[in-house]
Amino acid sequence: MKKIPFLFLCWSSAVFGQANQGELQLRVTGPDGAAVKGPVRIVSESNHYTNTITADAEGRAVLQHLPFGLYRVEVRQPGFASLSQAFEIQTSIPLHEGIQLKLSSVRQSIDVSAGETLLDTDDAGSINQIGSEDIQNRLSSIPGRSIQDLVSSQPGWLYEGNAVLHPRGSEYQTQFVIDGIPLTDDRSPSFGPEIEADDVQSMSIYTAGIPAEYGRKMGGVVEINTQQDSDPGLHGQVTLYGGSFASAGAFARGQYAWGKNTFSASGDGSRTNHYLNPVVPQNYSNTGTLGDVAAGYRRELTANDQISLSVRHELSRYDIPNELVQQAAGQRQNADNIETLGIASYQHIFSAYATGDLHGMVRDNANDFYSNPESTPVEVSQHNSFREGYFKAASPSIEDARSGRSARRLTTSFCTRTRAISPPPMPMTIAAPGPRALAV
């Protein structure tokens, strides 16, 4: 067994210090300035985003992780006139806005609204957004491929066997960003466990105009946001599905928000008899079982400080499909992918023009391969594992965004890898003329 530890440290001063997501903080009041509690709907056609959140007793409604662009906020309350107002999210600095409702009057009118959020005229790049509504209404996927199927539905992506994604035809150049943390290892079903699409709130997909903060694998970047908005009270979701090849799965999520605290938990499990692409039409030995549990906690320490913690454990166990000769010999080869991921983040708002962000991550990842004695032509066992840490500090400001200057950013990561391959001795007999054979 050989261990190869290495440390990677870099200081980056030539990248923009903000992700392409912002935050909108609203306060809904009546004509007299008193807070109004009730539902607030926000829509962005260009970002395929639709969400409804409830303003609390103080009239506050906070919408987080909004992709940059134009949004329309709609408020309809009994006794008040309906209101529709447009806002633009351009930076990661929270945008504070007030909405004042007017008393309703007896009148008859027809409201015609143009698609002001259909096109973002300030964005010269090309970003494909997948919102929560598109995720919930998607077609069911084979277990282990729900995220990949959503990505492959966007322009610029090719789908290889076993759900390997190829952005613009490039080989193994896909980078996944989970809640702001970049992961550059292979996340296809053969090499990485799955985050169930039902546990995702939104996705941003790049094949061009990729933010400079993302390095290394630059063929395509898939940003995945699993954090839900802090809607007061208890909320939950349960999903059951099934299909061909004895495929079945279940997903459950719950979230409870009280005061300045939000706690969430989710879990899912699935199985199928068609996990990988079969090598023969008979689809021999191709079962797969997956599981995923996650928990998160978020607290607003002050009006300008917020902390978020999350942990996730994922696993997948599956068979390696047999060919005809291997099935006849009784071969049984299987593998598993296991990952535990922890993320911590902190945000401080210095002013209406600047913020500071800290992100940290530690994860353990392991991949195993097993073979029984009847395996042919070789019998192999393998164990790969690594532990990775990541830290990022950034201080974006509105002036940086307006002038095009880079923001301050420090990024450091380390990775310790352990690899063990232990194939058993494979004696081979060569037939030779005469009364005996030659053993090698």
N, C-alpha and C positions, 0 to 999 in steps of 0.2 A: 504494500500500500504506500502510495506516495502522496504527500501533501505539498501543495504549491500555493503559499500565501503571497499576495501582492497587494500593494497599496497604490491607489491612484488619487492624486490631488491636483486640482487645477484652479486657477483664478481666471475668470472670464470677464473681460471688460468690454467685449465687442458684441455683446448680445443684448437684446431688449429684455428688461427685467420684469416682464409681466406676461402672464398667461393670457390667452384670448378669452377670458371669462371675467365678468364683473358681477356687481351686486346692486340691487335696487332696494332702498329702504323707504317705505311710504308711511305717511301718517294721514289717516282719513278723518276729516272733521266735518261738522255741520256748519250752517251759516253763522251760528253763535260761537264757533271755535271749539265746541265740545267734541270729544272723541266719538266716533261712530264705529261700532263693532259689526262685522259682517263679511261676506265673501268678496274677494277681489280677484278678478280674472285678468290674466296677462297673455297676450298673443303676439307672435312674430312669425309671419308666413315665410319669410326668407330663411329663418332658422328652424322651421318646422317645430316650433315651440308653442305649447298651449298648457297653461297651468292655472289652477284656482287655489287660492290660499285665504285663510280667514284672518281678518284684522282682529287683534285682541282688544281687551277692554280699554286700552289706551289709544286705540286706533292704529296701532303699529302693524305693518305687514312687511316682512323681509323676504325677498326673493333672491336666492343665492345661485351661484354657478350659471349665470346667464351668458351665453356666447355673445360676443360683440355684435351690435346691430340695432335696428329700430324695433321698438316694442309699443304695443297699444294696451293701455290699462283701462279696463271697463269695470265700473261700479254701479250696481243696481240695488237700491235699498228702498223698502216700502216707505212712502211719505216723502221721498226725495226724488228729484229729477235724475234720470239716467245720465251718467257721465262717461265720456270716452276721451282719453288724453294720451298723446304720444310722447315717448321718451327715447333717448338714444344712449346706449351703453358703449363707451369708447375706451375705457381704461378699467383696470382691476380695482381701482379705488371706489369704495361704495358711493353710490349716488343717492343723496337725500332729497326727497321731494315731498311736498304737501299736496293733498287733494281735498278741496273744499266743495262739499255738496250743496246744492241749492234746493229749496223747497219746491215740490212739484206743483204745477198749476193745471187747471182744467183747460186742455187744448188738444187739438188733433193735428198730428204732423207725421210726415214720412221722412225718416232719416236715411240718407244715402251716404255711405262712407267709401272712399276710394281705398285701394290697397296700398296704403302708405307704408306698411311694413313688408311688402312683398319683395322689395329690392333695396339693398343697402348701397346707396350711391357713394358712400365714403370708403368702401372696402374694395381695394384693387385686386385682392387675392381671390383664390377659389377654395372655399371650405364647404364640404358637404356635411350638413347637420342632420342628425337623426334624433327626434324628440321622443318624449315619453309616450305620446299617442301612437307614433309609428311603431315603437317597440312593443306596446301592448297589443296592437292589431296585426302583428307580423304573422306569417305562416309558421307553423311548428317545424322544428328542426330535429335532426337526429341528435340524441344526447351527445354533448361535447362540441357542438358546432353552432350554437345559437348566435354567438358574437360573430363568428366568421361568416355566417350566412348573411347577416346584416351588412357587414363590410363589403362582401362581394356583390351586393345589390347596387353599389355605388359605381359611378363611371371611373375607369382607370385601373380596375382590379381584375386579376385573373385568378381562377380557382383551380389548383392542382389537386391530385389525388390526396386523400386523407386530410382535406381541408387546409392545405398549405396555401397561404395568401401570397400573391405576387403583385406588388404595386408597379404599374407601368411595365410589366414584364420582367422586372429585376428579380434576382434570386436571393431569397432570405434577407430582405432589406426592410422588413416591417418592424416598426417600434410601437409598442403599446404603452400608454401613459395612464396609470390607474390612480385617480384622485391626485394628480399632479406629480406622481412618481414614475419616472421612465423605466421600463423593463425592456431589455434588448434581446433576451433569450427567446428561443422558438416557443410560441404559444399554441402550436397546432396540437390536435388531440394525441398525436404520437409522442409528444415531448413535454407537454405542459397541461396542468389541470385547467378546468374551465371556470370562469365567472359567469353564472347564468344570466342571460339577457334580461330576465324579469327583475333582477336586482340592480339594473342600470337605469338611471334617470335620463341621461342624455349622452350622445356621442358626437364628437367632432372628428372628421376624417380629412386628412391632407394628402394630396399627391403633388402639390405645388404650393409655393408661398408658405413653406413650413417655417414656424417661428425659430429664430436663431438659437433659442435656449435648448433646442433638441439637437443633439449631435449623434455621432456614430451612424446608426442605421437611418438613412435619410431617403429611402425609396418611397416610403409612405409612413405616416404617423396616425395612430388611432387613439384619440383621447377618450377615456371612459370615466364618466362621473357617476359614482354610486351613492353619493350623499343626497338625501332628500331635504326639501325645505322644512323649516321648523314650524309646521302648522300646529297650533295649540290643540291639546287633547290627545286621545288615543286613536290611532289609525292602523289599519291592517289590510293585508291582501293574502289570498290563498289561490293558488293555481294548480289544477290537475290536468294532465294531458296523457294521451296514448296514441299509438299508431302501429304501422306495420313492423314486422320483425320483432314482435313482442316488446316494442318500445313503450316505456311508461315513465312518468316522472311527476314530482310534486314540488311545489315551491310555496313558502310561507314567509311573510315579513310583517313585523309590527314596529310601531314607533309611538313613543309617548313624549310629549313636550309639556313641560310645566315651568312657569316662571322663565328663568333664563337658561334652563337646562333642556336638553333633548337626548333621549336614549333610543337606540334602534337595534334590532336584532333580526337576522334572516337566516334561513336554511333551505337547502334543496337537496334532493336525491333523485337519481334517474338510472335506468338500465336499458340495454338494447341488445339484440342479437346481430346488429349490423354496425359495429363501432368503427372499424377501419374499412377501407375499400377491399373487398374480397379478391383473392388471386385466382379463384376458379368460380364458375357459376354456382356451385353447390354451397358456397358461403360456409365452409367448414370453420369451426372454432373461432368465432368472431364476436364473442360477448364482451360487453363493457359495463362497468358500474361506476357511477360518479357520485360525489357528495361534496357539499360546501356549506360551511357555517360562518357567520360573520356577526360582529357586534361593534357598535360605535357609540361614542358619547361626545357631545358638544356643549360647551358652556360659554355664555357671554359674560366674561369677568367684569367688564365695565362697558360703558358706551363705546369705548375705543379699543377694547381688547377682547379677543376671542381665541379659545383653545379647542382643539379637536383631536380625539384619539379613536383609533379603530384597529381591530385585529380580525384576521380572516384565515381560515384553515380550509384547504382544498385537497381533494384526492381523486384519483382515477385509477381503476384497476381493469385491465383488459387482456384478452387473448390475442396472440399473433395468428392471423389466418394461415391455415395449412394448405399446401398443394395436395394433389391426389396421392402421390407416393408418401408424403409425410403423414397424411391421415391414415393410410393403410398401415403404416409402421407404428401408429399409436403416439405420434409426437404430441406433446403439450408444452407450448411455450407461452409465457405470459409476462406482463410488465406492469409497472405502476409508476405514477407520478404523484408526489406528495409535496405540498408547499404550505408553509405558515408565514404570514406576512403581517407586520405591525407598522402602523403609520401614526406619526404625531405631527401636528402643525399648530402654529401660533401666528396670529396677525395682530399688529398694532397700527392704529390710524394716528399718524402724527398730526395731520391737519386735513383740510378738505382737498389738499393737493398732493399728499404724499403718504405712503404706507410702508410698513416693514413686514416681511413674511419670512417665517422659518418653517422648513419642512424636513422631517427626518424619517428614515425607514430602515428596518432590519428584517431580513427574511431568510428562511432556511428552505432549500429546495433539494429534493432527492429523486433520482430515477433508478429503478431496479429492473433487471431482466433475469428471468429464470427459465430453465429448460429441464425436462425430465430425461431419464436415461434412454428413452426411445427416440430422442430427437435425431434427425438426420438432415443434412450430411454432417453437421457439427452440433456439439452440445456446449452451450456457452452460458455463463452466468456473469452478471455485471452489476456494479453499483457505482453510480455517480452522485455526488452531492456537492453543494456549495452553500456558503453563507455570505450574504451580501449586505453591506450597509451603505446608506446614502444620506447626505445632508446637503441642504440648499438654503442659502440666505439671500434675500433680494430686497431692494428698496426702490420700487418704481415710483414715479411721480408723473403728474399731468404734464409738467414742462418737458420731461423726457419724451413723452408720447407726441406732444405737439411739435417739438423741434427735431425729432428723429434721433436724438442722442441715446446712447446706451445707458442703462441703469446699472447700479452697483449689484454685483452678483458674485457669490462664492459658492462653489460646488465641490464637494469632496465625496469620494466613495472608496470602499475597500471590498475585497472579495477573497475568501479563503476557499479553495477547492480541494476536495478529496476524491480520488478516483481509484477504483480497484477493479481489475478484470482478472478473473480466475478460471480460465477454461481448463477442464480436466485433461489429462494426457489422452491422446487419441492414437492407440496402436493401429498400425496398418499392415495388412498381410499382402504380400505380392506373390502370386503363384509362379513357380519356376518349374522347368522340366525336371523330372526325377521323382523319387519317392517322397520328398518333403518340400515344404514351402519355406520361403524366406520371410522372417518376421522383422519388421522395421520399427 
